[in-house]
Amino acid sequence: MTTYGQLYGSFLKIGMFTLGGGYAMIPLMEREVVDKRQWLSQQEFMDAMAIAQSMPGIFAVNMATHVGFKQRGALGAVCAVLGNIAVPIGIIVILAMFFRSFADNRVVESIFKGIRPAVVALIAAPVFNMARTAGVKWQNAWIPIAAALLVWLWGVSPIAIIALAVIGGIIFARIKTINNK
């Protein structure tokens, strides 16, 4: 049986070694929760990610809450969340205390600029894995690309994109059902 300490320790490690926020921690979280600990199956992990993304709040906290609750109930969720946020909160507090003294430091600025490509790669990797698991193929890859371009280049609201996707999904499912009869 999973212990509270294992939940705290696993999510402490995830929070400690992640740069770039919730989406950048997906590969580490997947390795820990699915591959190593087997707390969730691959499909459960994908479903939990979909729910965590659609819920208000911080993605990483939503994931930690789900995994912790599934393993040990409400106290398990609290342990997982506390582990997940302990290091980032500590870092934020330390940075806030000393920010004025190094905000304009060229070395610090260069370090943050150097980290950016790594963060992009950390976010891109799970996107491709999620696309593969969700069944996105080259034939239908134009859909997320078009959605990203509509938001980025033309300022279309992501809510409008989601609404159109829902309507398109419903229409597609109905057409497919009619054709299969």
C-alpha positions as a Markdown table, in Angstrom:
| # | Residue | x | y | z |
|---|---|---|---|---|
| 1 | Met | 0.0 | 0.0 | 0.0 |
| 2 | Thr | 1.2 | 3.5 | -0.8 |
| 3 | Thr | 2.3 | 5.5 | 2.2 |
| 4 | Tyr | 1.7 | 9.2 | 2.8 |
| 5 | Gly | 5.5 | 9.6 | 2.8 |
| 6 | Gln | 5.8 | 8.0 | -0.6 |
| 7 | Leu | 3.2 | 10.4 | -2.0 |
| 8 | Tyr | 4.9 | 13.4 | -0.4 |
| 9 | Gly | 8.4 | 12.3 | -1.5 |
| 10 | Ser | 7.4 | 11.5 | -5.0 |
| 11 | Phe | 5.6 | 14.8 | -5.6 |
| 12 | Leu | 8.4 | 16.7 | -3.7 |
| 13 | Lys | 10.8 | 15.2 | -6.3 |
| 14 | Ile | 8.5 | 16.2 | -9.1 |
| 15 | Gly | 8.2 | 19.7 | -7.8 |
| 16 | Met | 11.9 | 20.0 | -7.1 |
| 17 | Phe | 13.2 | 19.0 | -10.5 |
| 18 | Thr | 10.8 | 20.8 | -12.7 |
| 19 | Leu | 11.5 | 24.0 | -14.5 |
| 20 | Gly | 8.8 | 25.8 | -16.5 |
| 21 | Gly | 5.6 | 25.0 | -14.6 |
| 22 | Gly | 2.9 | 22.3 | -14.7 |
| 23 | Tyr | 3.2 | 21.2 | -18.3 |
| 24 | Ala | 7.0 | 20.9 | -18.1 |
| 25 | Met | 6.6 | 18.5 | -15.3 |
| 26 | Ile | 4.5 | 16.0 | -17.3 |
| 27 | Pro | 7.4 | 13.8 | -18.4 |
| 28 | Leu | 8.8 | 13.5 | -14.8 |
| 29 | Met | 5.3 | 13.0 | -13.4 |
| 30 | Glu | 4.4 | 10.4 | -15.9 |
| 31 | Arg | 7.7 | 8.5 | -15.2 |
| 32 | Glu | 7.1 | 8.6 | -11.5 |
| 33 | Val | 3.3 | 8.0 | -11.3 |
| 34 | Val | 2.8 | 5.6 | -14.3 |
| 35 | Asp | 6.2 | 3.9 | -15.0 |
| 36 | Lys | 7.9 | 3.7 | -11.6 |
| 37 | Arg | 5.1 | 3.6 | -9.0 |
| 38 | Gln | 2.3 | 2.4 | -11.2 |
| 39 | Trp | -0.2 | 4.5 | -9.3 |
| 40 | Leu | -2.0 | 5.2 | -12.6 |
| 41 | Ser | -2.2 | 3.4 | -15.9 |
| 42 | Gln | -1.2 | 5.3 | -19.0 |
| 43 | Gln | -4.9 | 5.8 | -19.9 |
| 44 | Glu | -5.7 | 6.9 | -16.4 |
| 45 | Phe | -2.8 | 9.4 | -16.5 |
| 46 | Met | -4.1 | 10.8 | -19.8 |
| 47 | Asp | -7.6 | 11.1 | -18.4 |
| 48 | Ala | -6.4 | 12.8 | -15.2 |
| 49 | Met | -4.4 | 15.3 | -17.3 |
| 50 | Ala | -7.5 | 16.1 | -19.3 |
| 51 | Ile | -9.5 | 16.7 | -16.1 |
| 52 | Ala | -6.6 | 18.6 | -14.4 |
| 53 | Gln | -6.3 | 20.9 | -17.5 |
| 54 | Ser | -10.0 | 21.7 | -17.5 |
| 55 | Met | -10.3 | 22.4 | -13.8 |
| 56 | Pro | -9.6 | 25.8 | -12.3 |
| 57 | Gly | -6.3 | 26.1 | -10.5 |
| 58 | Ile | -2.8 | 25.0 | -11.0 |
| 59 | Phe | -2.3 | 22.0 | -13.3 |
| 60 | Ala | 0.4 | 20.3 | -11.2 |
| 61 | Val | -1.7 | 20.7 | -8.0 |
| 62 | Asn | -4.7 | 19.3 | -9.7 |
| 63 | Met | -2.7 | 16.3 | -10.8 |
| 64 | Ala | -1.1 | 15.8 | -7.4 |
| 65 | Thr | -4.6 | 16.0 | -5.8 |
| 66 | His | -6.0 | 13.4 | -8.2 |
| 67 | Val | -3.1 | 10.9 | -7.7 |
| 68 | Gly | -3.0 | 11.4 | -3.9 |
| 69 | Phe | -6.7 | 11.0 | -3.5 |
| 70 | Lys | -6.8 | 7.9 | -5.6 |
| 71 | Gln | -4.0 | 6.4 | -3.6 |
| 72 | Arg | -4.9 | 7.4 | 0.0 |
| 73 | Gly | -8.0 | 9.6 | 0.1 |
| 74 | Ala | -8.2 | 13.2 | 1.2 |
| 75 | Leu | -5.0 | 13.0 | 3.4 |
| 76 | Gly | -3.1 | 11.4 | 0.5 |
| 77 | Ala | -4.2 | 14.3 | -1.7 |
| 78 | Val | -3.0 | 16.8 | 0.9 |
| 79 | Cys | 0.4 | 15.0 | 1.2 |
| 80 | Ala | 0.9 | 14.9 | -2.6 |
| 81 | Val | 0.0 | 18.6 | -3.0 |
| 82 | Leu | 2.2 | 19.7 | -0.1 |
| 83 | Gly | 5.1 | 17.7 | -1.6 |
| 84 | Asn | 4.4 | 19.2 | -5.0 |
| 85 | Ile | 4.4 | 22.8 | -3.9 |
| 86 | Ala | 7.0 | 22.8 | -1.1 |
| 87 | Val | 10.1 | 23.5 | -3.3 |
| 88 | Pro | 8.5 | 26.0 | -5.7 |
| 89 | Ile | 7.0 | 28.0 | -2.8 |
| 90 | Gly | 10.3 | 28.0 | -1.0 |
| 91 | Ile | 12.1 | 29.2 | -4.2 |
| 92 | Ile | 9.5 | 32.0 | -4.7 |
| 93 | Val | 9.9 | 33.2 | -1.2 |
| 94 | Ile | 13.7 | 33.3 | -1.5 |
| 95 | Leu | 13.5 | 35.0 | -4.9 |
| 96 | Ala | 11.0 | 37.6 | -3.5 |
| 97 | Met | 13.3 | 38.4 | -0.6 |
| 98 | Phe | 16.3 | 39.0 | -2.8 |
| 99 | Phe | 14.8 | 40.0 | -6.2 |
| 100 | Arg | 15.7 | 43.7 | -6.0 |
| 101 | Ser | 19.3 | 42.9 | -5.5 |
| 102 | Phe | 19.8 | 40.8 | -8.6 |
| 103 | Ala | 16.9 | 41.8 | -10.9 |
| 104 | Asp | 19.1 | 43.8 | -13.3 |
| 105 | Asn | 22.1 | 41.4 | -13.0 |
| 106 | Arg | 23.2 | 40.4 | -16.5 |
| 107 | Val | 24.3 | 36.9 | -15.4 |
| 108 | Val | 20.9 | 36.2 | -13.9 |
| 109 | Glu | 19.2 | 37.5 | -17.0 |
| 110 | Ser | 21.5 | 35.3 | -19.2 |
| 111 | Ile | 20.7 | 32.2 | -17.0 |
| 112 | Phe | 16.9 | 32.8 | -17.5 |
| 113 | Lys | 17.4 | 33.2 | -21.2 |
| 114 | Gly | 19.4 | 30.0 | -21.4 |
| 115 | Ile | 16.7 | 28.1 | -19.5 |
| 116 | Arg | 14.0 | 29.1 | -22.0 |
| 117 | Pro | 14.8 | 26.5 | -24.8 |
| 118 | Ala | 15.0 | 23.7 | -22.2 |
| 119 | Val | 11.6 | 24.7 | -20.9 |
| 120 | Val | 10.2 | 24.7 | -24.5 |
| 121 | Ala | 11.6 | 21.2 | -25.0 |
| 122 | Leu | 10.2 | 20.0 | -21.7 |
| 123 | Ile | 6.7 | 21.3 | -22.7 |
| 124 | Ala | 7.0 | 20.0 | -26.3 |
| 125 | Ala | 7.8 | 16.4 | -25.4 |
| 126 | Pro | 4.6 | 15.7 | -23.5 |
| 127 | Val | 2.6 | 17.4 | -26.2 |
| 128 | Phe | 3.8 | 14.9 | -28.7 |
| 129 | Asn | 3.3 | 12.0 | -26.3 |
| 130 | Met | -0.3 | 13.2 | -25.6 |
| 131 | Ala | -1.0 | 13.6 | -29.3 |
| 132 | Arg | 0.2 | 10.0 | -29.9 |
| 133 | Thr | -1.9 | 8.6 | -27.1 |
| 134 | Ala | -4.9 | 10.6 | -28.2 |
| 135 | Gly | -4.6 | 9.3 | -31.7 |
| 136 | Val | -3.6 | 12.5 | -33.4 |
| 137 | Lys | -2.1 | 11.5 | -36.8 |
| 138 | Trp | -0.6 | 13.6 | -39.6 |
| 139 | Gln | -3.9 | 13.5 | -41.3 |
| 140 | Asn | -5.7 | 15.3 | -38.5 |
| 141 | Ala | -2.7 | 17.3 | -37.0 |
| 142 | Trp | -3.9 | 20.3 | -38.9 |
| 143 | Ile | -6.6 | 20.8 | -36.3 |
| 144 | Pro | -4.4 | 21.7 | -33.3 |
| 145 | Ile | -2.1 | 23.6 | -35.6 |
| 146 | Ala | -5.0 | 25.6 | -37.0 |
| 147 | Ala | -6.3 | 26.3 | -33.5 |
| 148 | Ala | -2.8 | 27.5 | -32.3 |
| 149 | Leu | -2.5 | 29.8 | -35.3 |
| 150 | Leu | -6.0 | 31.2 | -34.8 |
| 151 | Val | -5.2 | 32.1 | -31.2 |
| 152 | Trp | -1.6 | 33.3 | -31.9 |
| 153 | Leu | -1.9 | 35.2 | -35.1 |
| 154 | Trp | -5.5 | 36.4 | -35.2 |
| 155 | Gly | -6.3 | 36.6 | -31.5 |
| 156 | Val | -9.3 | 34.3 | -31.6 |
| 157 | Ser | -10.4 | 33.5 | -28.1 |
| 158 | Pro | -9.4 | 30.0 | -26.9 |
| 159 | Ile | -13.0 | 29.6 | -25.6 |
| 160 | Ala | -14.3 | 30.1 | -29.1 |
| 161 | Ile | -11.9 | 27.5 | -30.4 |
| 162 | Ile | -13.0 | 25.0 | -27.7 |
| 163 | Ala | -16.7 | 25.7 | -28.4 |
| 164 | Leu | -16.0 | 25.1 | -32.2 |
| 165 | Ala | -14.1 | 21.9 | -31.3 |
| 166 | Val | -17.0 | 20.6 | -29.2 |
| 167 | Ile | -19.5 | 21.4 | -32.0 |
| 168 | Gly | -17.2 | 19.9 | -34.6 |
| 169 | Gly | -16.8 | 16.8 | -32.5 |
| 170 | Ile | -20.5 | 16.3 | -32.0 |
| 171 | Ile | -21.2 | 16.8 | -35.8 |
| 172 | Phe | -18.3 | 14.3 | -36.6 |
| 173 | Ala | -19.6 | 11.7 | -34.1 |
| 174 | Arg | -23.2 | 12.0 | -35.5 |
| 175 | Ile | -22.0 | 11.7 | -39.1 |
| 176 | Lys | -19.9 | 8.7 | -38.1 |
| 177 | Thr | -22.8 | 7.1 | -36.3 |
| 178 | Ile | -25.1 | 7.6 | -39.3 |
| 179 | Asn | -22.5 | 6.1 | -41.7 |
| 180 | Asn | -22.0 | 3.0 | -39.5 |
| 181 | Lys | -25.7 | 2.2 | -39.5 |
